[in-house]
Amino acid sequence: MRVTVRLFARLRDLAGADELTGEVPAGARVADVWCWLVERHPALAAHGSSVSAALNAEYARMDAAVSEGDEVAFLPPVSGGRSRGQDSRRPPR
């Protein structure tokens, strides 16, 4: 079945694309889509334990079932920053 894969931030950079279309077997899960992606872009493999996924714009677990025409997005971990005006020397209250 055909799915659209969207990639963000570092994952997009490593794959050299922000969107890909691929074929995965019927009954595939989000994890299977990740495996399909890593087969084509091995540099992504190092991020497998920390990547988040979304299925049709809703956060999803790696064991979520994928259907024909679905959009699966993979996002690397997001690091926090500090708020404007926040003194970086003191912890937030």
PyMOL commands that set and color helices and strands:
alter all, ss='L'
color gray80, all
select helices_A, chain A and resi 9-15+30-40+42-47
alter helices_A, ss='H'
color red, helices_A
select strands_A, chain A and resi 2-7+19-23+52-55+58-60+71-75
alter strands_A, ss='S'
color yellow, strands_A
deselect
rebuild
show_as cartoon
